Structure formats: C-alpha cells, structure tokens
Amino acid sequence: MAGGAPYFVGYLDGAFIPVEDVRLPLLAPGVTYAASVFEGIRAYRGADGGDLALFRMREHLERLVTSCKVLCLDEIPDVADLEAATLGVLERSGAQEDCYIRIQVYVGGDGEMTARGPTGVAVIARPRPQLAARLQDGLRCQVSSWRRISDNASPARVKAAANYLNGRLAGLQAKADGYDTALLLTEAGEVAEAPGACVLIVRDGVLIAPPVTADILESLTRDTVLACARQGRAVSEVIERPVDRTELHAASEVMLVGTGMEVTPVVGIDRFEVGDGRPGPVSRALQDDYFALVRGTSAAPRGWLTPIASQRETTE
C-alpha cells in the first residue's frame, strides 16, 4: 500500500481507534491460513482543489461481501456498516488529499483452518499521490513462468488475500530479472492479468480485454476504463475475448488498469518494445478520460463518487 504514513484513526471490529492499535491476532485463521478478503478503494481530490470523493465505493463494498460469501464466513458484514466505517475513518482523520483505503474482513479467534468465524473487520487509510513518472513513462513487463491460479484452485474473481501470493511470486521474478512487473498467463497459455492489475491491448484500433473468465479479478477499474473506451473516440471498438501470448507483441499498445495502477502504459514486454516503445494515443486518451471521471471534471454515473462529508467543515 504505497504512500504516506497511515492516518491516525483506524477502525477495528466496531470501533474507531488509533491506527497503531489496528492489529490482527497472530493465531487468527485470517493470519495463519490467509482466511481473509479485502478491498482497496481510492479517494481523489476534485480538480482545482475540489471535494475529496471515494470512487465507486459501494460497488467495491458489494464485491467485498461477495468475497466473504465465497470464503463461507458465518457473519458477513453489511454493506451499509462497511460504508459507515470507511467514511468514518476518513472523516475522523480529516483526509483532504488523494488517498487509499484498505478494508480487510478476516476470520478472527484462534480456530482451525476451516473456521468460519468470528468475523473481524479492519479499515485503515493513507495518503496516496499519483505516481506521475509511471503514468507518464510506462512500465516494462516480463511474461512470467508462473501461471495464473485457476478458478478451480483459488477463485481469482474475488479479492482473497491468499490469491495475491501468485502475483507476488511473479512480481519478484520479474524484478529479479530487471523488469518493473510481470504478466501472468492462464494454464491454457492465454493472457490473464498482471500482479494487482488487469491487462488491455490495442490492435488495429480495437481495444481488447481478456474476459472475466480468464482467471482475472472482476475489476471495477477495468469496467470503468472499458466504459470510457466505449463512450469515447480513442478506439473503433471494444472487445472482450481470450488473448494469446503472441498478441502482446503484435499489439500497438498494452496497458495495465487497476485501483493501484490506474491506467498505466506498458512500453516493453520481454525485451521487445510495445509499438514504438512509448505510451500510445489510446493509453493517453483513456488516462485522460479516467482521471476526468475520478476527479469530477466529467459526468460520472450516479453513485460513482461519494464525497467525504467532513471536509467542507475542515477547510472552511
């Protein structure tokens, strides 16, 4: 969770407490057996110093509840309660800048591997400015020798903490070999995703996305960027279909999209340049469209932006 130090207020199991006291017990199955799920939500400052607002918060929390159901938790948190906890952390902290919020739901206590409860909830937030250099210059990726976990092994469409070991291994390998990050293939050899981000490619003016059945997270950022592409003029068409490995080299542009990555161009894969080795016009256009949405300079669908209630009182 890159960024500044966490804000001084956190949330744990029904109470707002000092952030340093938000700790998960060592013997809890959520720690010992990775019996936990999470969401990462971004809040963005409006253009020209406008209001701070969470982006697609309710849909993130609804996905979190779905993840809890897949984990078979006995006590599944209510979306309204999760929303109140998330907003409460930011309001009590007086957050006013771009930030990242982590909501973790875990199996507490000291039960066995198959324990279904008790259910704990933790929320912390910290400032997270945009990484301008990455957005501007792009990343170089390695197609990993590690394969993406399959739905029959550990369902990738939910944000289970255990799933992220797969991306961690691929990312470590890529960095050791001199790349910025990795791209993972499915067991069938088709493009899945990057560690913590979805993959989009451009071929002949068409934006192509591996489908949600390609062992990827059902990403809200991916959904947002595809909606921008369908409404804009950067591409002639948007298609969701399987993507072969060699299409990564045939593509004129490749980009990674996610809550952390936002819309990041890929300029090289396996020592080969993507396109002319620089971020392309489609990536730039989709960056502009995405940031216009999250910063409120273009009209977002109803409910996509949730303002932080306390900030006007803080700044006036």
C-alpha positions in Angstrom: 0.0 0.0 0.0 2.4 2.7 -1.2 2.1 6.2 0.0 2.5 8.3 3.2 2.1 7.1 6.7 -1.5 5.9 7.6 -3.9 8.5 9.0 -4.1 8.4 12.8 -7.6 7.0 13.0 -8.4 3.4 12.1 -11.3 1.0 12.6 -11.4 -2.5 14.1 -14.3 -4.7 14.9 -16.9 -1.9 15.5 -14.8 0.8 17.0 -12.7 3.8 15.7 -9.3 3.6 17.4 -5.8 4.9 17.0 -4.4 3.4 13.8 -1.4 1.8 15.6 -3.9 -0.3 17.5 -5.4 -1.8 14.4 -3.7 -5.2 14.6 -4.8 -8.7 13.6 -4.1 -11.5 16.1 -1.3 -13.9 15.1 -3.3 -17.1 15.8 -6.4 -15.9 13.9 -7.1 -18.1 10.8 -7.2 -14.8 8.9 -3.4 -14.6 9.5 -2.4 -18.2 9.9 -4.4 -19.6 6.9 -5.0 -16.4 4.9 -8.7 -16.7 5.6 -9.3 -13.0 4.7 -10.6 -10.9 1.9 -10.1 -7.2 1.2 -10.9 -4.2 -0.9 -8.7 -1.2 -1.9 -10.6 2.0 -2.7 -9.2 5.3 -3.9 -10.4 8.7 -2.9 -9.5 11.6 -5.2 -9.3 15.3 -4.7 -11.5 17.1 -7.2 -9.9 19.1 -10.0 -8.6 22.5 -8.9 -8.9 21.7 -5.2 -12.4 20.4 -5.3 -14.0 18.0 -2.8 -12.4 14.7 -1.9 -14.6 11.8 -3.1 -14.4 8.0 -3.0 -14.6 6.3 -6.4 -17.2 3.5 -6.8 -17.2 2.8 -3.1 -20.5 0.9 -2.9 -19.5 -1.4 -5.7 -16.2 -2.2 -4.1 -18.0 -3.0 -0.8 -20.6 -5.1 -2.6 -17.7 -7.1 -4.2 -16.2 -7.5 -0.7 -19.5 -9.0 0.5 -19.4 -11.4 -2.4 -15.8 -12.4 -1.5 -17.0 -13.1 2.1 -19.7 -15.4 0.7 -17.1 -17.3 -1.3 -15.0 -17.6 1.8 -18.0 -19.1 3.6 -17.9 -16.6 6.6 -20.6 -17.1 9.2 -21.0 -13.4 9.8 -21.0 -11.4 6.6 -20.7 -7.6 7.2 -23.5 -5.4 5.9 -22.6 -3.0 3.1 -24.1 -0.1 5.0 -21.9 -0.8 8.0 -18.8 -1.1 5.9 -19.6 2.2 4.2 -20.1 3.9 7.6 -16.7 2.5 8.8 -14.9 3.6 5.7 -16.4 7.1 5.7 -15.8 7.4 9.4 -12.1 6.7 9.2 -11.6 9.4 6.5 -13.9 11.9 8.3 -12.3 11.5 11.7 -8.8 11.7 10.1 -9.6 14.9 8.3 -8.4 13.5 5.0 -8.2 16.1 2.2 -5.7 14.6 -0.3 -5.7 11.7 -2.7 -5.7 8.6 -0.6 -6.1 4.8 -0.5 -8.4 2.9 1.9 -7.9 -0.8 2.8 -10.9 -2.7 4.2 -10.0 -6.2 5.4 -12.5 -8.8 6.5 -11.0 -11.8 8.2 -11.6 -14.9 10.4 -10.6 -14.0 13.9 -10.3 -16.0 17.1 -7.8 -18.9 17.1 -9.7 -21.6 15.2 -8.6 -24.3 12.8 -8.1 -23.9 9.0 -11.8 -24.5 8.3 -13.1 -22.0 10.9 -15.9 -19.7 9.5 -15.8 -17.1 12.3 -15.8 -15.0 14.3 -15.6 -12.3 11.6 -13.4 -9.3 12.1 -13.3 -6.0 10.1 -10.4 -3.6 9.9 -10.1 -0.3 8.0 -7.1 1.9 7.6 -6.3 4.7 5.1 -3.2 6.6 4.0 -2.3 9.4 1.5 -1.5 8.0 -1.9 -0.5 10.6 -4.6 -0.4 9.6 -8.2 2.9 8.1 -9.4 3.4 10.6 -12.2 6.6 9.0 -13.6 5.0 5.6 -14.1 1.9 7.1 -15.7 4.0 9.2 -18.0 6.8 6.8 -19.0 5.1 3.4 -18.7 6.4 0.1 -17.4 8.4 -2.8 -18.8 7.0 -6.3 -18.2 8.0 -9.9 -18.2 5.7 -12.8 -19.2 6.1 -14.9 -16.1 6.9 -18.6 -15.9 4.4 -18.7 -13.0 0.9 -19.4 -14.2 -2.2 -17.6 -13.0 -4.2 -19.5 -10.4 -7.4 -21.1 -11.9 -10.9 -20.7 -10.7 -10.9 -24.4 -9.7 -7.9 -23.8 -7.4 -8.5 -20.4 -5.7 -11.1 -18.2 -7.4 -9.3 -15.2 -8.8 -12.5 -13.2 -9.3 -12.7 -12.4 -5.6 -10.1 -10.4 -3.6 -9.0 -13.2 -1.3 -5.7 -12.3 0.3 -4.4 -15.8 -0.5 -4.7 -15.1 -4.2 -2.0 -12.4 -4.0 0.8 -14.9 -3.3 0.5 -15.9 -7.0 1.1 -12.3 -8.2 3.9 -11.7 -5.6 5.9 -14.7 -6.9 5.6 -13.4 -10.5 6.4 -9.9 -9.5 9.5 -11.0 -7.5 10.7 -13.0 -10.5 10.2 -10.0 -12.9 12.1 -7.6 -10.6 15.0 -10.0 -10.2 15.2 -10.2 -14.0 15.3 -6.5 -14.4 11.6 -5.7 -15.2 9.1 -3.5 -13.5 6.4 -6.1 -13.1 5.0 -9.3 -14.6 2.2 -10.6 -16.9 0.6 -13.9 -16.0 -0.8 -16.5 -18.4 -3.6 -18.9 -17.6 -2.9 -22.7 -17.6 -4.2 -22.7 -21.2 -1.4 -20.2 -22.1 -3.7 -17.2 -22.6 -3.2 -13.7 -21.1 -4.7 -13.4 -17.7 -3.5 -10.3 -15.7 -0.6 -8.6 -14.0 0.0 -8.7 -10.3 -2.7 -6.4 -8.9 -3.9 -5.2 -12.3 -5.8 -6.2 -15.5 -4.4 -6.1 -19.0 -5.8 -4.4 -22.0 -4.3 -4.4 -25.5 -4.9 -2.4 -28.7 -4.8 -4.0 -32.2 -5.8 -2.2 -35.4 -7.7 0.5 -33.4 -9.6 -2.0 -31.3 -9.4 -2.3 -27.5 -9.2 -5.9 -26.5 -9.6 -7.2 -22.9 -9.2 -10.8 -21.7 -12.7 -11.9 -20.4 -13.6 -12.2 -16.8 -13.4 -16.0 -17.3 -9.7 -15.7 -17.9 -8.9 -16.2 -14.2 -8.8 -12.4 -13.6 -10.2 -10.3 -10.8 -13.6 -8.8 -11.8 -12.0 -5.4 -11.7 -14.0 -2.2 -11.3 -11.2 -0.2 -12.8 -11.3 -2.4 -15.8 -15.0 -2.0 -16.1 -14.6 1.8 -15.8 -11.9 2.0 -18.5 -13.9 -0.2 -20.9 -16.9 2.1 -20.3 -14.7 5.1 -21.1 -13.5 3.4 -24.3 -17.0 2.6 -25.5 -18.1 6.2 -25.0 -15.0 7.9 -26.4 -13.3 8.2 -29.7 -9.9 6.6 -28.9 -10.8 3.2 -30.4 -13.3 2.0 -33.0 -14.5 -1.0 -30.9 -14.1 -2.7 -27.6 -14.0 -6.5 -27.5 -13.7 -8.9 -24.6 -12.2 -12.2 -25.7 -9.3 -14.5 -25.0 -5.8 -13.0 -25.8 -2.9 -15.1 -27.0 0.6 -14.5 -25.7 1.9 -13.5 -29.1 -0.7 -10.8 -29.4 1.2 -8.9 -26.7 3.9 -8.5 -29.3 1.5 -7.8 -32.2 -0.3 -5.1 -30.2 0.3 -1.4 -30.9 -0.4 -0.6 -27.2 -0.7 -2.5 -23.9 -1.8 -1.1 -20.6 -2.4 -2.2 -17.0 -5.5 -1.0 -15.2 -6.4 -1.3 -11.5 -7.0 0.7 -8.4 -3.3 1.0 -7.7 -2.1 1.1 -11.4 -4.9 3.4 -12.5 -4.2 3.4 -16.3 -0.5 2.7 -16.8 1.0 2.1 -20.3 3.3 -0.9 -20.9 6.2 0.1 -23.2 8.1 -3.2 -23.3 7.5 -6.9 -22.9 10.3 -9.5 -22.7 12.9 -7.0 -24.0 10.6 -6.2 -27.0 9.2 -2.8 -27.4 5.4 -2.4 -27.5 4.6 -0.2 -30.5 7.3 2.4 -30.8 8.4 1.9 -27.2 6.4 4.9 -25.9 2.9 5.3 -24.4 0.5 5.5 -27.2 -2.5 7.7 -28.0 -5.2 5.3 -26.8 -3.4 4.9 -23.4 -3.2 8.7 -23.1 -6.8 9.2 -24.1 -8.0 6.6 -21.6 -5.9 8.1 -18.9 -7.5 11.5 -19.5 -11.0 10.0 -19.5 -10.4 8.0 -16.3 -8.9 10.9 -14.4 -11.7 13.2 -15.6 -14.2 10.8 -14.1 -12.5 10.2 -10.7 -11.8 14.0 -10.3 -15.3 15.0 -11.3 -14.5 17.1 -14.4 -16.7 14.8 -16.5 -20.1 13.4 -15.6 -19.9 10.1 -13.7 -22.8 7.7 -13.4 -24.9 8.3 -10.3 -23.3 6.8 -7.2 -19.8 6.5 -8.5 -18.4 9.4 -6.5 -19.1 9.6 -2.7 -17.9 12.9 -1.1 -16.3 13.0 2.3 -18.9 14.8 4.5 -16.5 16.5 7.0 -14.1 18.1 4.5 -16.1 21.3 4.0 -16.2 21.9 7.8 -12.4 21.2 7.9 -11.5 23.6 5.1 -13.9 26.5 5.6 
